[in-house]
Amino acid sequence: MTEEKKTAAKAAAKAKAKAAPKRAAAPKAKKAKKAKTAKAAKAKAAPKKAAPPKAKAKAAPKKAAPPKAKAKAAPKKVAAKKAAPKKAAAKQAGARVATAPRASNGAAQPSPARKPVSLVTGACGFMGTHMVEMLHAAGHEVRATDLAEACKADDRDKGRFPSVLRDLGIEPISADLTKPHTLGSIAKGVDFVFHVAGLFSYSASWDALKAVNVGGTRALIRAVQAGSPGLKRFVMWGAGGVYGFRDNEGIPIREDDPPEPPNDYLKSKWRAEWEVIEAGRAGGLPYSIIRPTTVYGPRGVYGAGSLLMGSATNALPMVPANFTARIPFVHVVDVCKAALYLSGQPGAEGEIFNVNDDSKMTTVEFVKYVAALEGRSAMVIPGFLPVTAVRKFAGRLARTLQSLAALVGTSSPLEADSADYLGRDVLYDNDKLKSLGYEFTYAHAMDGIRDTLRWYHDHGWI
């Protein structure tokens, strides 16, 4: 090979060598281009992929907010722990409501409170049975007591009606005020005492009246004070007649007028009142004293009861025109209703109250009204008939009847001391009772007398 050819071959080899890197670089450029493209694509896609973390980063405070809220609520949790007793009490209250009766609309009603326990003495008698009926209707647990013989069976002649109590589901308990050992059990755990019992007789001996009305009241007070330290009220049955007869007739008698009892029965009632008053002063007995006047109503046998039945059955009713004295009446329902009302009045504690209605019916009006109810006309005798003379005659007649009744062992239909009220104009002030808000069921005797006579007819008494 010539030198020229060798030189040309070497030059071609060098040129080939120089060109080789250029061909090798091509793949690198492609790779770089691809990488660059990929990076650009990734760079473009990166914000989209990275956005959720940024959103998370922005939302992080929102997620962090609950811990802050929890931190703020922490004191409430602590307070709730401090208020745990209230929650417990609320749960207990809720438990009580859950078991309570429900109204017709499904609403839970509060559980009924414990029934007040009321003791009634003389519970089988005229006023006692009415007192028991009223307490029973008012939701009281009634502890009714009377003499053993009075608890056995009804006896209209003696004014005993235990069947009234049994019809209410109340079994009378025998006890004797003159025998203190019989009073202990009945006087335990009572809230109220309605002391109706007493010996009502204008012809009984002073010893008998004192033993029952005075000594019996004292024994009952001691039994109640020993057995019922939580006593709320002791309501004592006094008598409107303790004021006696006044020279100034026609002027209403007030509770602050001094008592002047005119006979042994009324003296014993006044002494019984004094036992209660002294127990209040010395022993803190919470008491109220009522002084009923002429009490009438269903089951009434004595006093006004005999007056009503006698007048209703009188075939020839007549009355002197000058018998204009007024009769102080009060229905038995109002006597018992007033007793119950006063037992719950703070302003009645340690006080005495006249219990008499608003009517001022004269003797003439009474005779004419009863006769009209029975379908008769009363004869009003004109002229003037001396009231005092009539009263004395009635007294002598009453004493004769009492003597005859004693011989045969019965009671007289007319007692001398009762006759002494004939023709006397007696009025009683009842403002003190009404000032405490009491409202009479029978404010006027005409309504009460009408209903009472209807009861006597319906039950075959007249």
C-alpha positions as a Markdown table, in Angstrom:
| # | Residue | x | y | z |
|---|---|---|---|---|
| 1 | Met | 0.0 | 0.0 | 0.0 |
| 2 | Thr | 1.3 | 3.4 | -0.9 |
| 3 | Glu | 1.9 | 6.1 | 1.6 |
| 4 | Glu | -1.0 | 8.1 | 0.3 |
| 5 | Lys | -3.4 | 5.2 | 0.8 |
| 6 | Lys | -2.1 | 4.6 | 4.4 |
| 7 | Thr | -2.5 | 8.3 | 5.2 |
| 8 | Ala | -6.0 | 8.3 | 3.8 |
| 9 | Ala | -7.0 | 5.2 | 5.9 |
| 10 | Lys | -5.7 | 6.7 | 9.1 |
| 11 | Ala | -7.6 | 9.9 | 8.4 |
| 12 | Ala | -10.8 | 7.8 | 7.8 |
| 13 | Ala | -10.3 | 5.9 | 11.0 |
| 14 | Lys | -9.9 | 9.1 | 13.0 |
| 15 | Ala | -13.0 | 10.5 | 11.4 |
| 16 | Lys | -14.9 | 7.4 | 12.3 |
| 17 | Ala | -13.7 | 7.6 | 15.8 |
| 18 | Lys | -14.8 | 11.2 | 16.2 |
| 19 | Ala | -18.2 | 10.4 | 14.7 |
| 20 | Ala | -18.8 | 7.4 | 17.1 |
| 21 | Pro | -19.4 | 9.5 | 20.3 |
| 22 | Lys | -22.0 | 11.5 | 18.4 |
| 23 | Arg | -24.0 | 8.4 | 17.6 |
| 24 | Ala | -23.6 | 7.2 | 21.3 |
| 25 | Ala | -24.7 | 10.5 | 22.6 |
| 26 | Ala | -28.0 | 10.2 | 20.8 |
| 27 | Pro | -29.4 | 7.6 | 23.1 |
| 28 | Lys | -28.3 | 9.8 | 26.0 |
| 29 | Ala | -30.1 | 12.8 | 24.6 |
| 30 | Lys | -33.1 | 10.7 | 24.1 |
| 31 | Lys | -32.9 | 9.5 | 27.6 |
| 32 | Ala | -32.3 | 13.0 | 28.9 |
| 33 | Lys | -35.2 | 14.2 | 26.8 |
| 34 | Lys | -37.4 | 11.4 | 28.1 |
| 35 | Ala | -36.2 | 12.2 | 31.7 |
| 36 | Lys | -36.8 | 15.9 | 31.1 |
| 37 | Thr | -40.2 | 15.1 | 29.8 |
| 38 | Ala | -40.9 | 12.8 | 32.7 |
| 39 | Lys | -39.6 | 15.4 | 35.2 |
| 40 | Ala | -41.8 | 18.0 | 33.6 |
| 41 | Ala | -44.8 | 15.7 | 33.7 |
| 42 | Lys | -44.0 | 14.9 | 37.3 |
| 43 | Ala | -43.5 | 18.5 | 38.1 |
| 44 | Lys | -46.9 | 19.3 | 36.5 |
| 45 | Ala | -48.5 | 16.4 | 38.3 |
| 46 | Ala | -46.8 | 17.0 | 41.6 |
| 47 | Pro | -49.0 | 20.0 | 42.7 |
| 48 | Lys | -52.0 | 17.9 | 42.0 |
| 49 | Lys | -50.7 | 15.0 | 44.0 |
| 50 | Ala | -49.3 | 17.3 | 46.7 |
| 51 | Ala | -52.6 | 19.2 | 47.1 |
| 52 | Pro | -54.2 | 16.7 | 49.5 |
| 53 | Pro | -51.2 | 17.1 | 51.9 |
| 54 | Lys | -51.6 | 20.9 | 51.6 |
| 55 | Ala | -55.3 | 20.6 | 52.2 |
| 56 | Lys | -54.6 | 18.3 | 55.2 |
| 57 | Ala | -52.1 | 20.9 | 56.4 |
| 58 | Lys | -54.8 | 23.6 | 56.1 |
| 59 | Ala | -57.4 | 21.4 | 57.7 |
| 60 | Ala | -55.1 | 20.4 | 60.5 |
| 61 | Pro | -56.2 | 23.4 | 62.7 |
| 62 | Lys | -59.8 | 22.2 | 62.2 |
| 63 | Lys | -58.9 | 18.7 | 63.4 |
| 64 | Ala | -56.9 | 20.3 | 66.2 |
| 65 | Ala | -60.0 | 22.3 | 67.2 |
| 66 | Pro | -61.7 | 19.4 | 69.1 |
| 67 | Pro | -58.7 | 19.1 | 71.5 |
| 68 | Lys | -59.1 | 22.8 | 72.2 |
| 69 | Ala | -62.8 | 22.3 | 72.6 |
| 70 | Lys | -62.1 | 19.4 | 74.9 |
| 71 | Ala | -59.7 | 21.5 | 76.8 |
| 72 | Lys | -62.4 | 24.1 | 77.3 |
| 73 | Ala | -64.9 | 21.5 | 78.2 |
| 74 | Ala | -62.7 | 20.0 | 80.8 |
| 75 | Pro | -63.9 | 22.4 | 83.6 |
| 76 | Lys | -67.5 | 21.3 | 82.7 |
| 77 | Lys | -66.5 | 17.7 | 83.4 |
| 78 | Val | -64.9 | 18.8 | 86.6 |
| 79 | Ala | -68.0 | 20.8 | 87.5 |
| 80 | Ala | -70.1 | 17.8 | 86.6 |
| 81 | Lys | -68.2 | 15.7 | 89.1 |
| 82 | Lys | -68.8 | 18.3 | 91.8 |
| 83 | Ala | -72.5 | 18.3 | 91.0 |
| 84 | Ala | -72.6 | 14.5 | 91.3 |
| 85 | Pro | -74.9 | 14.6 | 94.4 |
| 86 | Lys | -77.4 | 16.6 | 92.4 |
| 87 | Lys | -77.3 | 14.1 | 89.6 |
| 88 | Ala | -77.8 | 11.3 | 92.1 |
| 89 | Ala | -80.7 | 13.2 | 93.6 |
| 90 | Ala | -82.1 | 13.7 | 90.1 |
| 91 | Lys | -81.8 | 10.0 | 89.4 |
| 92 | Gln | -83.6 | 9.2 | 92.7 |
| 93 | Ala | -86.3 | 11.7 | 91.9 |
| 94 | Gly | -86.6 | 10.3 | 88.4 |
| 95 | Ala | -86.9 | 6.8 | 89.9 |
| 96 | Arg | -89.8 | 8.0 | 92.1 |
| 97 | Val | -91.5 | 9.7 | 89.1 |
| 98 | Ala | -91.1 | 6.6 | 87.1 |
| 99 | Thr | -93.1 | 4.5 | 89.5 |
| 100 | Ala | -95.6 | 7.3 | 90.2 |
| 101 | Pro | -99.2 | 7.1 | 88.9 |
| 102 | Arg | -99.8 | 8.7 | 85.6 |
| 103 | Ala | -102.5 | 11.1 | 84.5 |
| 104 | Ser | -104.9 | 10.3 | 81.7 |
| 105 | Asn | -102.6 | 12.2 | 79.3 |
| 106 | Gly | -99.7 | 9.9 | 80.3 |
| 107 | Ala | -97.9 | 12.6 | 82.3 |
| 108 | Ala | -96.2 | 11.3 | 85.4 |
| 109 | Gln | -97.8 | 12.4 | 88.7 |
| 110 | Pro | -95.9 | 13.1 | 91.9 |
| 111 | Ser | -96.0 | 10.3 | 94.5 |
| 112 | Pro | -98.7 | 10.9 | 97.1 |
| 113 | Ala | -97.4 | 12.1 | 100.4 |
| 114 | Arg | -98.1 | 10.3 | 103.6 |
| 115 | Lys | -101.6 | 10.6 | 104.8 |
| 116 | Pro | -102.1 | 12.8 | 107.9 |
| 117 | Val | -103.2 | 10.8 | 110.9 |
| 118 | Ser | -106.2 | 12.2 | 112.7 |
| 119 | Leu | -107.6 | 11.0 | 116.0 |
| 120 | Val | -111.4 | 11.6 | 116.6 |
| 121 | Thr | -112.9 | 11.0 | 120.0 |
| 122 | Gly | -116.6 | 10.4 | 120.4 |
| 123 | Ala | -116.4 | 9.2 | 116.8 |
| 124 | Cys | -119.6 | 7.1 | 116.9 |
| 125 | Gly | -121.8 | 10.0 | 118.0 |
| 126 | Phe | -123.7 | 12.8 | 116.1 |
| 127 | Met | -120.9 | 15.2 | 115.5 |
| 128 | Gly | -118.2 | 12.5 | 115.7 |
| 129 | Thr | -119.5 | 10.6 | 112.7 |
| 130 | His | -119.7 | 13.8 | 110.7 |
| 131 | Met | -116.1 | 14.6 | 111.6 |
| 132 | Val | -114.9 | 11.2 | 110.6 |
| 133 | Glu | -116.8 | 11.5 | 107.3 |
| 134 | Met | -115.2 | 14.8 | 106.6 |
| 135 | Leu | -111.6 | 13.7 | 107.4 |
| 136 | His | -112.0 | 10.6 | 105.3 |
| 137 | Ala | -113.2 | 12.7 | 102.4 |
| 138 | Ala | -110.2 | 14.9 | 102.9 |
| 139 | Gly | -107.8 | 12.0 | 102.6 |
| 140 | His | -106.8 | 11.6 | 106.3 |
| 141 | Glu | -106.1 | 8.3 | 107.9 |
| 142 | Val | -108.7 | 8.4 | 110.6 |
| 143 | Arg | -108.3 | 6.8 | 114.0 |
| 144 | Ala | -111.8 | 6.8 | 115.4 |
| 145 | Thr | -112.4 | 6.0 | 119.1 |
| 146 | Asp | -115.4 | 5.8 | 121.4 |
| 147 | Leu | -116.7 | 3.9 | 124.4 |
| 148 | Ala | -116.7 | 0.1 | 123.9 |
| 149 | Glu | -120.6 | 0.0 | 124.0 |
| 150 | Ala | -120.8 | 2.8 | 121.5 |
| 151 | Cys | -118.7 | 0.9 | 119.0 |
| 152 | Lys | -120.9 | -2.2 | 119.0 |
| 153 | Ala | -124.0 | -1.3 | 117.1 |
| 154 | Asp | -126.2 | 1.6 | 116.2 |
| 155 | Asp | -128.5 | 3.0 | 118.9 |
| 156 | Arg | -130.6 | 5.9 | 117.7 |
| 157 | Asp | -132.0 | 6.6 | 121.2 |
| 158 | Lys | -128.4 | 7.1 | 122.5 |
| 159 | Gly | -127.2 | 8.8 | 119.4 |
| 160 | Arg | -124.6 | 6.2 | 118.4 |
| 161 | Phe | -124.0 | 5.3 | 114.8 |
| 162 | Pro | -120.8 | 3.1 | 114.4 |
| 163 | Ser | -122.2 | 1.7 | 111.1 |
| 164 | Val | -121.4 | 5.1 | 109.5 |
| 165 | Leu | -117.7 | 4.5 | 110.2 |
| 166 | Arg | -117.8 | 0.8 | 109.1 |
| 167 | Asp | -119.4 | 1.9 | 105.8 |
| 168 | Leu | -116.2 | 4.0 | 105.2 |
| 169 | Gly | -114.0 | 1.0 | 106.0 |
| 170 | Ile | -113.0 | 2.4 | 109.4 |
| 171 | Glu | -113.3 | 0.2 | 112.5 |
| 172 | Pro | -113.9 | 2.2 | 115.7 |
| 173 | Ile | -111.5 | 1.6 | 118.5 |
| 174 | Ser | -112.8 | 1.4 | 122.0 |
| 175 | Ala | -111.3 | 3.7 | 124.6 |
| 176 | Asp | -112.5 | 5.5 | 127.8 |
| 177 | Leu | -111.4 | 9.0 | 128.7 |
| 178 | Thr | -111.8 | 8.2 | 132.4 |
| 179 | Lys | -109.4 | 5.3 | 132.0 |
| 180 | Pro | -106.0 | 6.8 | 130.9 |
| 181 | His | -104.4 | 3.3 | 130.3 |
| 182 | Thr | -106.8 | 2.9 | 127.3 |
| 183 | Leu | -105.6 | 6.1 | 125.6 |
| 184 | Gly | -101.9 | 5.3 | 125.1 |
| 185 | Ser | -102.1 | 3.3 | 121.9 |
| 186 | Ile | -104.7 | 5.5 | 120.2 |
| 187 | Ala | -102.7 | 8.7 | 120.9 |
| 188 | Lys | -99.4 | 7.5 | 119.3 |
| 189 | Gly | -98.1 | 9.1 | 116.1 |
| 190 | Val | -101.1 | 11.3 | 115.4 |
| 191 | Asp | -100.9 | 14.6 | 113.5 |
| 192 | Phe | -104.3 | 16.0 | 114.5 |
| 193 | Val | -106.7 | 15.5 | 117.4 |
| 194 | Phe | -110.4 | 16.4 | 117.1 |
| 195 | His | -111.7 | 16.0 | 120.6 |
| 196 | Val | -115.4 | 15.7 | 120.2 |
| 197 | Ala | -116.2 | 13.4 | 123.1 |
| 198 | Gly | -117.9 | 14.6 | 126.2 |
| 199 | Leu | -120.8 | 14.0 | 128.5 |
| 200 | Phe | -123.6 | 16.1 | 127.1 |
| 201 | Ser | -126.3 | 16.3 | 129.8 |
| 202 | Tyr | -127.9 | 19.1 | 131.7 |
| 203 | Ser | -129.2 | 16.6 | 134.3 |
| 204 | Ala | -125.9 | 14.6 | 135.0 |
| 205 | Ser | -124.2 | 15.1 | 138.3 |
| 206 | Trp | -121.2 | 17.4 | 138.7 |
| 207 | Asp | -119.0 | 14.4 | 139.6 |
| 208 | Ala | -119.9 | 12.6 | 136.4 |
| 209 | Leu | -119.5 | 15.7 | 134.3 |
| 210 | Lys | -116.1 | 16.6 | 135.8 |
| 211 | Ala | -114.8 | 13.0 | 135.4 |
| 212 | Val | -115.5 | 12.9 | 131.7 |
| 213 | Asn | -115.3 | 16.4 | 130.4 |
| 214 | Val | -112.5 | 17.8 | 132.6 |
| 215 | Gly | -110.5 | 14.7 | 133.8 |
| 216 | Gly | -111.0 | 13.0 | 130.4 |
| 217 | Thr | -109.7 | 16.0 | 128.5 |
| 218 | Arg | -106.6 | 16.2 | 130.8 |
| 219 | Ala | -105.9 | 12.5 | 130.4 |
| 220 | Leu | -106.2 | 12.7 | 126.6 |
| 221 | Ile | -103.8 | 15.7 | 126.4 |
| 222 | Arg | -101.2 | 13.9 | 128.5 |
| 223 | Ala | -101.5 | 10.8 | 126.3 |
| 224 | Val | -101.1 | 12.8 | 123.1 |
| 225 | Gln | -98.2 | 14.8 | 124.4 |
| 226 | Ala | -96.4 | 11.6 | 125.3 |
| 227 | Gly | -97.2 | 9.7 | 122.1 |
| 228 | Ser | -97.3 | 12.4 | 119.5 |
| 229 | Pro | -94.4 | 14.9 | 119.8 |
| 230 | Gly | -95.0 | 16.0 | 116.2 |
| 231 | Leu | -98.7 | 17.0 | 116.8 |
| 232 | Lys | -99.8 | 19.8 | 114.5 |
| 233 | Arg | -103.1 | 20.7 | 116.1 |
| 234 | Phe | -105.4 | 19.7 | 119.0 |
| 235 | Val | -108.9 | 20.9 | 118.2 |
| 236 | Met | -111.1 | 21.1 | 121.3 |
| 237 | Trp | -115.0 | 21.0 | 121.2 |
| 238 | Gly | -116.1 | 23.7 | 123.5 |
| 239 | Ala | -119.7 | 25.1 | 123.9 |
| 240 | Gly | -121.3 | 28.4 | 122.8 |
| 241 | Gly | -123.3 | 28.4 | 126.1 |
| 242 | Val | -120.2 | 29.0 | 128.3 |
| 243 | Tyr | -120.8 | 32.8 | 127.9 |
| 244 | Gly | -124.0 | 32.4 | 129.9 |
| 245 | Phe | -127.1 | 34.7 | 129.7 |
| 246 | Arg | -126.4 | 38.4 | 129.3 |
| 247 | Asp | -128.5 | 41.3 | 130.5 |
| 248 | Asn | -127.8 | 43.1 | 127.2 |
| 249 | Glu | -129.6 | 40.5 | 125.0 |
| 250 | Gly | -129.4 | 41.1 | 121.3 |
| 251 | Ile | -125.7 | 42.3 | 121.3 |
| 252 | Pro | -123.5 | 39.7 | 119.5 |
| 253 | Ile | -121.2 | 37.7 | 121.8 |
| 254 | Arg | -117.6 | 37.9 | 120.9 |
| 255 | Glu | -114.8 | 35.4 | 121.8 |
| 256 | Asp | -113.2 | 37.9 | 124.2 |
| 257 | Asp | -116.3 | 38.2 | 126.3 |
| 258 | Pro | -115.7 | 36.5 | 129.7 |
| 259 | Pro | -117.3 | 33.1 | 130.2 |
| 260 | Glu | -120.1 | 32.9 | 132.8 |
| 261 | Pro | -121.4 | 29.3 | 132.5 |
| 262 | Pro | -124.9 | 29.0 | 134.0 |
| 263 | Asn | -125.1 | 25.3 | 134.8 |
| 264 | Asp | -122.9 | 22.3 | 135.7 |
| 265 | Tyr | -122.7 | 21.0 | 132.1 |
| 266 | Leu | -121.4 | 24.3 | 130.8 |
| 267 | Lys | -119.1 | 24.7 | 133.8 |
| 268 | Ser | -117.5 | 21.4 | 132.9 |
| 269 | Lys | -117.1 | 22.4 | 129.3 |
| 270 | Trp | -115.4 | 25.6 | 130.3 |
| 271 | Arg | -113.1 | 23.8 | 132.7 |
| 272 | Ala | -112.2 | 21.4 | 129.9 |
| 273 | Glu | -111.3 | 24.3 | 127.7 |
| 274 | Trp | -109.1 | 25.6 | 130.4 |
| 275 | Glu | -107.2 | 22.3 | 130.6 |
| 276 | Val | -106.4 | 22.8 | 126.9 |
| 277 | Ile | -105.4 | 26.4 | 127.3 |
| 278 | Glu | -103.1 | 25.6 | 130.2 |
| 279 | Ala | -101.5 | 22.7 | 128.2 |
| 280 | Gly | -100.8 | 25.3 | 125.5 |
| 281 | Arg | -99.2 | 27.7 | 127.9 |
| 282 | Ala | -97.1 | 25.3 | 129.9 |
| 283 | Gly | -96.5 | 22.4 | 127.5 |
| 284 | Gly | -96.6 | 24.0 | 124.1 |
| 285 | Leu | -99.8 | 22.2 | 123.0 |
| 286 | Pro | -100.8 | 23.6 | 119.6 |
| 287 | Tyr | -104.5 | 24.0 | 120.0 |
| 288 | Ser | -107.6 | 25.6 | 118.6 |
| 289 | Ile | -111.0 | 25.8 | 120.5 |
| 290 | Ile | -114.3 | 25.9 | 118.8 |
| 291 | Arg | -117.6 | 27.0 | 120.5 |
| 292 | Pro | -120.5 | 25.7 | 118.5 |
| 293 | Thr | -124.0 | 27.1 | 119.2 |
| 294 | Thr | -127.3 | 25.2 | 118.5 |
| 295 | Val | -126.0 | 22.4 | 116.3 |
| 296 | Tyr | -128.5 | 20.5 | 114.0 |
| 297 | Gly | -128.2 | 18.2 | 111.0 |
| 298 | Pro | -128.6 | 14.5 | 109.9 |
| 299 | Arg | -128.4 | 12.0 | 112.8 |
| 300 | Gly | -129.1 | 14.8 | 115.3 |
| 301 | Val | -131.1 | 13.3 | 118.2 |
| 302 | Tyr | -130.7 | 15.7 | 121.2 |
| 303 | Gly | -130.8 | 19.5 | 121.5 |
| 304 | Ala | -131.6 | 21.0 | 118.1 |
| 305 | Gly | -132.4 | 17.6 | 116.7 |
| 306 | Ser | -135.3 | 17.1 | 119.2 |
| 307 | Leu | -136.4 | 20.7 | 118.5 |
| 308 | Leu | -136.6 | 20.1 | 114.8 |
| 309 | Met | -138.3 | 16.7 | 115.0 |
| 310 | Gly | -140.8 | 18.0 | 117.6 |
| 311 | Ser | -141.7 | 21.0 | 115.5 |
| 312 | Ala | -142.0 | 19.0 | 112.3 |
| 313 | Thr | -144.4 | 16.5 | 113.9 |
| 314 | Asn | -146.5 | 19.1 | 115.7 |
| 315 | Ala | -150.0 | 18.8 | 114.2 |
| 316 | Leu | -151.1 | 22.2 | 115.5 |
| 317 | Pro | -148.1 | 24.5 | 115.3 |
| 318 | Met | -148.6 | 27.8 | 117.1 |
| 319 | Val | -146.4 | 30.6 | 118.5 |
| 320 | Pro | -146.9 | 33.8 | 120.4 |
| 321 | Ala | -146.5 | 36.9 | 118.2 |
| 322 | Asn | -144.0 | 38.5 | 120.6 |
| 323 | Phe | -141.6 | 35.5 | 120.6 |
| 324 | Thr | -139.1 | 37.4 | 118.4 |
| 325 | Ala | -136.0 | 36.2 | 120.2 |
| 326 | Arg | -133.4 | 34.9 | 117.7 |
| 327 | Ile | -132.1 | 31.3 | 117.7 |
| 328 | Pro | -128.4 | 30.8 | 117.1 |
| 329 | Phe | -128.1 | 27.9 | 114.7 |
| 330 | Val | -125.2 | 26.1 | 113.0 |
| 331 | His | -125.3 | 23.0 | 110.8 |
| 332 | Val | -123.1 | 20.1 | 111.9 |
| 333 | Val | -121.4 | 20.1 | 108.5 |
| 334 | Asp | -120.1 | 23.6 | 109.2 |
| 335 | Val | -119.0 | 22.7 | 112.7 |
| 336 | Cys | -116.8 | 19.9 | 111.4 |
| 337 | Lys | -115.7 | 21.8 | 108.3 |
| 338 | Ala | -114.6 | 24.7 | 110.5 |
| 339 | Ala | -112.7 | 22.4 | 112.8 |
| 340 | Leu | -110.8 | 20.9 | 109.9 |
| 341 | Tyr | -110.2 | 24.3 | 108.3 |
| 342 | Leu | -108.9 | 25.8 | 111.5 |
| 343 | Ser | -106.6 | 22.8 | 112.1 |
| 344 | Gly | -104.6 | 23.9 | 109.1 |
| 345 | Gln | -104.5 | 27.7 | 109.8 |
| 346 | Pro | -101.4 | 29.0 | 111.5 |
| 347 | Gly | -103.4 | 32.1 | 112.6 |
| 348 | Ala | -105.9 | 29.8 | 114.5 |
| 349 | Glu | -103.3 | 28.3 | 116.9 |
| 350 | Gly | -104.0 | 29.2 | 120.5 |
| 351 | Glu | -107.3 | 30.8 | 119.6 |
| 352 | Ile | -111.0 | 30.4 | 120.4 |
| 353 | Phe | -113.7 | 30.6 | 117.7 |
| 354 | Asn | -117.5 | 31.0 | 117.8 |
| 355 | Val | -119.0 | 28.7 | 115.3 |
| 356 | Asn | -122.5 | 30.1 | 114.4 |
| 357 | Asp | -124.0 | 30.7 | 111.0 |
| 358 | Asp | -125.1 | 34.1 | 109.6 |
| 359 | Ser | -128.8 | 33.7 | 110.1 |
| 360 | Lys | -130.8 | 35.5 | 112.7 |
| 361 | Met | -134.0 | 33.5 | 112.6 |
| 362 | Thr | -136.6 | 34.4 | 115.2 |
| 363 | Thr | -138.7 | 31.9 | 117.1 |
| 364 | Val | -141.8 | 33.0 | 115.2 |
| 365 | Glu | -140.0 | 32.6 | 111.8 |
| 366 | Phe | -138.7 | 29.2 | 112.8 |
| 367 | Val | -142.1 | 27.8 | 113.8 |
| 368 | Lys | -143.7 | 29.2 | 110.6 |
| 369 | Tyr | -141.0 | 27.9 | 108.4 |
| 370 | Val | -140.9 | 24.3 | 109.7 |
| 371 | Ala | -144.7 | 24.2 | 109.5 |
| 372 | Ala | -144.6 | 25.3 | 105.9 |
| 373 | Leu | -142.0 | 22.6 | 105.0 |
| 374 | Glu | -144.4 | 20.0 | 106.5 |
| 375 | Gly | -147.3 | 21.4 | 104.5 |
| 376 | Arg | -149.0 | 23.1 | 107.5 |
| 377 | Ser | -149.8 | 26.7 | 108.5 |
| 378 | Ala | -148.6 | 27.9 | 111.9 |
| 379 | Met | -150.9 | 29.9 | 114.1 |
| 380 | Val | -149.4 | 33.1 | 115.4 |
| 381 | Ile | -151.1 | 34.0 | 118.6 |
| 382 | Pro | -151.7 | 37.8 | 118.7 |
| 383 | Gly | -151.1 | 39.9 | 121.7 |
| 384 | Phe | -148.4 | 39.7 | 124.3 |
| 385 | Leu | -147.5 | 36.5 | 126.2 |
| 386 | Pro | -144.9 | 37.1 | 129.0 |
| 387 | Val | -141.8 | 35.3 | 127.9 |
| 388 | Thr | -140.4 | 35.0 | 131.4 |
| 389 | Ala | -143.6 | 33.3 | 132.7 |
| 390 | Val | -143.5 | 30.9 | 129.8 |
| 391 | Arg | -139.9 | 30.1 | 130.4 |
| 392 | Lys | -140.6 | 29.4 | 134.1 |
| 393 | Phe | -143.5 | 27.1 | 133.2 |
| 394 | Ala | -141.3 | 25.2 | 130.7 |
| 395 | Gly | -138.6 | 24.8 | 133.4 |
| 396 | Arg | -141.1 | 23.3 | 135.9 |
| 397 | Leu | -142.5 | 21.0 | 133.3 |
| 398 | Ala | -139.0 | 19.9 | 132.3 |
| 399 | Arg | -138.0 | 19.0 | 135.9 |
| 400 | Thr | -141.2 | 16.9 | 136.3 |
| 401 | Leu | -140.4 | 15.1 | 133.1 |
| 402 | Gln | -136.8 | 14.5 | 134.2 |
| 403 | Ser | -138.0 | 13.0 | 137.5 |
| 404 | Leu | -140.4 | 10.6 | 135.7 |
| 405 | Ala | -137.7 | 9.6 | 133.2 |
| 406 | Ala | -135.3 | 8.8 | 136.0 |
| 407 | Leu | -137.9 | 6.5 | 137.6 |
| 408 | Val | -138.2 | 4.4 | 134.4 |
| 409 | Gly | -134.5 | 4.6 | 133.4 |
| 410 | Thr | -134.9 | 6.7 | 130.3 |
| 411 | Ser | -133.9 | 10.2 | 129.3 |
| 412 | Ser | -136.3 | 13.2 | 129.4 |
| 413 | Pro | -137.3 | 14.8 | 126.2 |
| 414 | Leu | -136.9 | 18.2 | 127.9 |
| 415 | Glu | -134.3 | 19.3 | 130.4 |
| 416 | Ala | -134.8 | 22.2 | 132.8 |
| 417 | Asp | -131.5 | 23.9 | 131.9 |
| 418 | Ser | -132.4 | 23.6 | 128.2 |
| 419 | Ala | -135.8 | 25.2 | 128.8 |
| 420 | Asp | -133.9 | 28.1 | 130.3 |
| 421 | Tyr | -132.9 | 29.2 | 126.8 |
| 422 | Leu | -136.5 | 29.7 | 125.8 |
| 423 | Gly | -137.3 | 33.1 | 124.5 |
| 424 | Arg | -133.8 | 34.5 | 125.1 |
| 425 | Asp | -132.4 | 36.7 | 122.3 |
| 426 | Val | -128.9 | 35.3 | 121.9 |
| 427 | Leu | -126.6 | 36.4 | 119.1 |
| 428 | Tyr | -123.0 | 35.3 | 118.4 |
| 429 | Asp | -120.3 | 37.2 | 116.4 |
| 430 | Asn | -118.6 | 34.9 | 113.9 |
| 431 | Asp | -116.3 | 37.6 | 112.3 |
| 432 | Lys | -113.2 | 36.0 | 113.8 |
| 433 | Leu | -113.8 | 32.7 | 112.0 |
| 434 | Lys | -114.7 | 34.3 | 108.7 |
| 435 | Ser | -111.6 | 36.7 | 109.0 |
| 436 | Leu | -109.4 | 33.6 | 108.4 |
| 437 | Gly | -111.3 | 32.9 | 105.1 |
| 438 | Tyr | -113.8 | 30.4 | 106.3 |
| 439 | Glu | -117.0 | 30.1 | 104.1 |
| 440 | Phe | -120.1 | 28.5 | 105.5 |
| 441 | Thr | -121.8 | 25.6 | 103.6 |
| 442 | Tyr | -125.0 | 26.6 | 105.3 |
| 443 | Ala | -124.7 | 30.3 | 105.9 |
| 444 | His | -128.5 | 30.5 | 106.5 |
| 445 | Ala | -130.4 | 28.1 | 108.8 |
| 446 | Met | -133.3 | 27.9 | 106.3 |
| 447 | Asp | -131.3 | 25.9 | 103.8 |
| 448 | Gly | -129.9 | 23.6 | 106.5 |
| 449 | Ile | -133.2 | 23.0 | 108.2 |
| 450 | Arg | -134.8 | 22.1 | 104.9 |
| 451 | Asp | -132.1 | 19.5 | 104.1 |
| 452 | Thr | -132.1 | 18.1 | 107.6 |
| 453 | Leu | -135.9 | 17.5 | 107.7 |
| 454 | Arg | -135.6 | 15.9 | 104.3 |
| 455 | Trp | -133.0 | 13.5 | 105.8 |
| 456 | Tyr | -135.3 | 12.7 | 108.8 |
| 457 | His | -138.1 | 11.8 | 106.3 |
| 458 | Asp | -135.9 | 9.8 | 104.0 |
| 459 | His | -134.6 | 7.7 | 107.0 |
| 460 | Gly | -137.9 | 7.3 | 108.6 |
| 461 | Trp | -137.2 | 9.3 | 111.7 |
| 462 | Ile | -140.3 | 11.4 | 111.2 |
